[in-house]
Amino acid sequence: MKRRTFVQNSVALSTGALLTGTACATTEKMTILSEKTTQPTVLQRKGNIRHSVSRWCFGQYPLEEFLPTLRELGIPAIDLVGPDDWATLKKHNIDCSMCNGAEINLIDGWNDTKFHETLIRQYSEIIPKVAETGYKNLICFSGNRRGMDDETGLKNCVTGLQKIMPLAEKHGVTIIMELFNSKVDHPDYMCDNTPWGVKLCDTLGSEHFKLLYDIYHMQINEGDIIRTIQDFHPYFAHYHTAGVPGRNEINDIQELNYSAIMKAILKTGFKGYVAQEFIPTYENPIDSLKEAIDICDV
């Protein structure tokens, strides 16, 4: 638009605005009042699956904005949130289904004794805070092999974890080690198969040490998802989802039948959380999340 035409149009618009200003102001006030008094619609879920979502997958949304959206979608919990944000979760009445913040990172874990001093100190500090806030689960990681054999790594994990398990048991907190695939996403990670994780649980012998069975990761490394859930479900305190391949939406363009998997989980009597941990690709990521919850709400 030329500058002269822009000025002429602006004058005309200003004159119109003066004539209708009072009506517009009244309408605006009514709109604001209506927005304040209208409560958001909350989707009613079946109540069989306790839904959650991993925070990092939707990190583009400020937490204060994201939590009310979870309430509207019928999602009562969020995964992988640390102590700095627990007050915000409490404010919005959203549970922390999996706490973090005590780990070093994903590759430096309990299988290497040189990290034990740091890990024992950090977990000893956070375990009481988890309990005080009313949460139950705290994540941990095996760490990478770095040439270490699985038996040595398992023994090292036991040696270190035994130092914090009495504290976890005292406070009613469950320490949960996540199973990762080492084929695509986490090369060299030690706890990359269910039998190794189960053996670690058996060796520790504590009801407050369990596994996070990540369906996406274990489909890549093992497959046979439903049979594994049926056989080893007492060791699984938490589940993660994502589509295979790609780690994106869990709909019918990937190979896992999540509706069937959820039904298998229900048959085991599982009472914990199932957290969506996929990377959304839809233009509106919230549409991806709603779709995933709809699929898993069996």
N, C-alpha and C positions, 0 to 999 in steps of 0.2 A: 504494500500500500504506500502511495506517495504521501509525503509529509502533509501537504495542503489538505488532501482528502481525509487524512487521519484527524486533523484539527477540526474540520467541519463536522465530521461524524461524532467527535468527542463532545462538541458543543450541543449537538442535538440530543445525545444521550444524557448529558447533564441536565438539560431542561426537562426531559422525561422523568429523570430521577427525582427532581424537585417536586413534580406533581404527584408522584406515587410514593414518596419517601415514608409518609406516615403509615400507609398500608403495608409497605415492605417491612418496616420496623415491627409492626404488630405481628405480622406473619412469622418473622424471625423469632420473636419471643415465644410464640406458641410452639414453634418447631423445637426450640431448645428445651422448653418445658416437657414436651412430649418425649424427647430423647432421654431426659433425666428420669421420667417416670416409667418408661417401658423397660421391662426386664427381659434379658436375652433368653431365647428359647434353649433349653437344655435337652439334648437328645437322651432319651431313656434307653439304657442298655439292658440286655437280658440278665446280667448279673452272674453268669457262669464263669466268664473269664475276667480276671482283674487286669484292666488295661493300663499300660504305661507307655512312655515314649522317651527315647534318649535325647537329652538336651542338645548334644553337639550336632545332631542331624538337622536341627532347626535353629542353629545359632544366629541366623540372620535376624531373628526376632528378639527384641529386648524382652527379658524375662517378665517384666511387669505387664507387657502386652500379651505374651504368649500364654501365661497361666490362665487368664480368664477364658481364652479360646479353648484350652483343655477342658475346663469346666463345661463349656457349651457343647463340646463333642462327647461328653460323658466319659472323660478320661480322668481318673482320680489321682494319678501319680505321675512322677517324672523321674527318669534315671540319670545317674552320673552327675549329680550336683554336690558341690562341696560346702563346707561350713559357712563360707562367706554369704551364701545365698539362702541358707535354711530359714532365716527370718522372713524372707520374701515368700517362700513356700508356705510358711505358717500363716502369713497374712491372707493368702488366697485359698487356704484350706486344701492345699495340694500335698500329698504324701511324697516323700523321697523314697522311692522303691529300691534304689541302689545308691548308696553314698560313695563318694570318692574323696580323694585329697590326702590319703596316707601313703599312697604308692609313690615311687620315684618316677617311673615312666613305664612304658610297656615292655621294654627290653631288659632293664636292670631289675631283676626280681629275686625271689626267695631261693632260686636254685644256685645262687652264687654267694658263698659265705662272706665275700668282701662287702656285700651290701646289707648284711644282717644288722649291723650296729645302727645304721640309719633307719632301716625299716622297722626294727623293734622300737626305736624311739618314737618314730612318727605314728605307728599304729597304737602304741601305748598312750599317746596324747589324744588321738582322735576317737578311739573306742568309747571312752566315757562320754565324750561330747555327742556321739551318735545316740547313745542310750538316753542321755539327758534330754535330747530333743525329741525322743519318742520314736526314733527310727530303728530299724532292725538289721539291715544288710550293709556290709562294707566290702568293697571289691578289692581283690589282689591279683597279682600276676606272677607266673612262674619265672619269666625272663627268658632270654635267648640261650641256646646251648653253647655257642662259641667253642665248639669242639668237645664239649662235655657229654659223656654218655648218659642215657636216661636214668640209669640206676643211681649214679652219683648225684645227679640233679635232684632226684626224688629224696634221697637221704638228706641232702642239704636243705631242701624245703622243710622236711620234717624237723630237722635240728632248729631251724629258725622259727618256724611257726609254733613249735611247742613253747616258745618263750612268751607268746602273746595269747595263746588259747585259754589259759586260766582266767585272764582278764576279760576276754570275750565272753566266756561262760558266766563269769560273775555278773556282767552287765547285760546278759541276754542278747548279745550281738553275734550275728553269724558272719564269719569271714568267708567270702565266696570267690573262688578262683575261676577266671573265665577261660573257656576253651576257645582258642583261635585256630584258623587254618594257617599252615606254614607253606602252602602251595602257591597262594596268590598274594595275600595281604600282609602276612607277618612271617616272612622267611626266617627260619632258624628258631622260631618260638618253640619252647619245650612242651608245654601242655597243649599239644595239638591233636590229641586223640582221647577218646573216652576211657579206654582201659587204663591209661597212665593216670588220669585224674581220679578214677575210682580207686586205684591202688593207693594213691596219696591219701584219699579220704579214709580208707580202711586202716592205713598205717597210723595216721593221727588218732583215729578212734574217738572223735568228738562230734557230737550232734550239732556243734556250732561251727563246723567247717563243711562246706558244700561246694558244688560246682554251678557255674553259670553255663547252661547249655545253649550256645549260640547256634541256632538252626542253620543260618547262612554259612557260618564257618565249617560246621561239621558236615553239611552236605558236600562241600568242596573236598574236605579231607577224607571223609568216611562214607557218606551216603547212608542208606538204610535208616533213615531218620525215625520213623514210627517204631520199628522194632527196637531201636536203641532206647527210645523213650520208655517203651514197655518194659524192657529188661533192667534199666538202670535208673528209673525215675526216683527212687528214694535218695539218690545222690544229687539230684538236681533241685536247687532252691529257686531258680530264676531262669527265664527264657528270653532270648533275643530273636528278632526276625529280620529278614531282608530277602530280596529276590535274588535268585541264582540263574544265570550269571549276572554280574554287574553291580550287585548290592543296591538295587533301586527298588521301585514299587513291587509289592507282593501280589500283583494281579495275575491275569492269565497269559501274560506274555513272557513269563519265566517258568521254570520247571517244577517248582514246589507247589503242592496242593495244600495251602495253609488252612483251609477249612477242615480238611481231613486230619491234619496235624493237630489242630486245636481240639478236635473231638477226641483224638487219642490222648492228649494231655489231660482232658477232663476225666476220661475213664480211669486214670491213675489216682484220682482224688486230689489232684494238685490244688493248693489253696494260695499259692504265691502269685507273683505278677508275671505277665507276658509283656515285654517292652518292644515297641517298634524301633528298629535301629537301621532303617534304610535311608539312602540318600535320595531325596525327592527330585524328580525331573520335570514334574508338571509346572506350567506357568504359575499356578497358585499352589505352593507346597502344602497348604492346609487341605486342599482337595485330595492330595495324595494321602495325607494322614487320615482323613475321614474315611476314604475308601479302604485303607488298611484295617481300621478298626471295624468297619462294617464286615469285612471278610472274616475277621477273627472272632467276631461276636456271635459265637455258635450257641 
